[in-house]
Structure formats: C-alpha cells, structure tokens
Amino acid sequence: MRIIGGKFKARRIDVPHTITARPTTDFAKEGLFNLLNNKIDFEGISVLDLFAGTGSVGFEFISRDARSVICVEESKKHVSFIRKTCQLLKIENLMVVTGDVFRYISGTKIKFDLVFADPPYELERLEEIPDLIFKNELLKPEGLFVLEHSIKNNFEKHPRFSSHRKYGNVHFTFFE
C-alpha cells in the first residue's frame, strides 16, 4: 500500500497477507484525490471512512491535513493493521471503530464534512448506503459523500447524485 499525497507522500506500508480487503488501486486513489482537491480544502475537515479495509483512504486524508478521520471496519485483523499503521506513522487523529457499518451509520450523532464508503462490491445492501447516509444526516451542510462501487451499480437517478467517475474497474459516485 502506498500513500500518494500529502505529508506521507510516497510512503509504502507493507500489508500482511492475512488482510483480505480489496484496497482502492493507486490509479483510482490518485484520480479520486485529484477530483476532491478541486472540490474541497482538505485542511481541517472531518472524514468518515466506511468499510475502511486497510485504512488506505483514511491515511490519504490524514496525510493531507484532515482534522480527524473515523474508520469503521468489521474485521479485527484489518482494525489491528490500521492501528499499527497509525502507530508507525505517529498518527493521533485517526480513530478506528470495530463494528458493523450499518449499525454505526444508524447510531452515530457525529456529522462529517466528507463520508467515503468502499463496501465489498458484492454487498447485498450496497444500493441502500446513499439513502442511509442522508436519512441519518451524517453530512454537514455542503458535505460530500463518495461511494466506490463496480460497474454493476448506477446511482445517476438518485436525488442526491452529483457526478460519477471511472478509473479502470473502479467507479466513484459523488452525492451532495
């Protein structure tokens, strides 16, 4: 895993073979963060990273001076990896929550500047995620929600749809 921008730019972190997450590719991450760089100022924002996996996207936000990142991940192995990486990089403003993303969404009262979700592409409830984000009011006014998904999903008719970008086999849909 490589951090592609910010203060940890070009930092490589070895991911153990026991990690089963499908990390966002460097190509897709680079495209995503180039787009986001034109939309938002990273400095001082609060970010929620759902289905965090290796924490790769959360680390990108921290590297770019986000004020805080909360990563939600169900796998204890993945949570342990994210925590060890935080120790390695001396990151104190990234918190990892071990648990079910859907339970977290319905239970948190925190509002975020940006919510990013990278669920397993085959997740049965993937199509529900945008509605749940807005129903539970997880975004601050002017907040942005980004959903990573495969070609199988199309959210262009969603009332909060903003735009869609494709990087290889990775699709990002933006909601506002």
N, C-alpha and C positions, 0 to 999 in steps of 0.2 A: 504494500500500500504506500502511496506517495501523496504528500501534501503538495498541492500545485501552486499555492499562492500565499501571500502574506508573510508574517514573521517566521513561519516554519517552512517556507517555500523550499521545495526540492528535498525535504526531509523524508527519508524512506523508513518505514516501520515494517518489520517482519511480522506477517500474520501467521500464527500457528496453523498447522494442517487440521487441527480439531475445529477450527472455525468453519462453519458451513454456510455462512452468509454469502450472498451474491453482491459483492461491492460494486458500486457505481464505477464504471470504467473511467480512467483518467480523461479520455477523449470527451465523454459525456459530462464529466465534472467540470472540465475546462469550459465547455460550451455553456453549461448552466451558470457558472460563476461569471463568465463574460456578460451574459444576459442580465444577471442580477446586479452586476456592477453598474449597469446603465439605468437600473430601476431604483436602487436603494443605496443608502450610505450604510455600510456595514458597522461602522464605529458606533458602539453603544446600543445596538439592537439586542432584543431578547428573541431567542430562537428555540423552537420545539422540533426535535428530530425524532419522528416516529418510525418504528421498525429500524432502529439505529444500526443493527448489524455490527460492523467493525468500528462504527463511530466516525468513519471517514468524512462524511459530510459535516458532522458537528465539529470536527477538528478543523475543517476548512473555514468555518465561520469564526471559530476562536482565533485562528491564525490571522484573520482579517479584522480583529479587534471587536468582535461582538461582545457585548457586556456579559451576557450569560447564554448558556445552551443547556437545555434539558434533553437528554437522550432517553427514550423509552425503548426497552428491549426485553423480550421474554427469556431468551436463552442466558442461563447463568454463565456459560463459557464465554459468550460474547460480552456480557457485562464485565466479567473479570478482565478480559482483554482491554476493554475501553478504560477501565480504572487503572490498569497497569500502564497504558499509554499516557494517561493523564499524569501519572507519577513520573514517567520517563521524561515528559516534556515540561514538567512542573506547571501544569495547568490546574488552576484552582477555581475557575468559573464555569466548569462543565460538570453538571450533576447527572448521574446515571440512575434511572428508576428501573428496577427489575419488576416486570409485570406485563399484563395484557394491555395492549394499546387501546382497545375499545373501552376497557374499564377506566383507563387513565383519561381518555377523552371525555367520558361522561362524568368523571369525578373531580377533575381539576377546576379551580376557580381562577387560575392564572390566565392572563391574556398575553399574547405574543405579537411581536412585530412581523415574524415570519414563522410559518409552520411548513416543515418539509416532511413528506411521507414517502418511504420506499418499501412498500409491502411486497411480500412474495408475489410474483406475477400471477400465480395460480390461486391466490387467496380468494375464497368464495365471497367474502364481504368487501372486496376491493371497491366495487362501484358505490358502496354506501359511504365511503370515507369523506368525500367532499361535503355531503349533506350533514354528516355528524360534526364536522369542523365548524360549520356555520350555525347549526342548531345549538351547539353547546357554547357558541360565542368565544372561541379560542383566539380570535384575532382582534387586535386593537384596531381602532378606526384607521383606515389606509393600510391595513395589514395585508399580507400576501400569503397565499397557500400554494405550494408547489407539490404536485403528485407525480412520482415516477411510476411508469407502467409500460406494458408491452403494446404492440400494435393492436391487440385484441380489444382494447378499450378506447372508446371515443366519448369525450365529455363536451364536445362543441355545443350541444344543446342545453347544457347545464346553465341555469340562470346567472351563476357567478363566474362562468367561463370568461377568461381574458385572452389567453393565447396558448398555442401549442408549438413545441419544437421537438425535432427528432435528431438524435445523434447516433448513427448506426442503428442498433436494435433497441435503443433506449429512447423512450418518449417522456417528455415533461409537459404536463398541463398546468397552466397558471390560472389561479382563481383569485378574484378580488371581491 
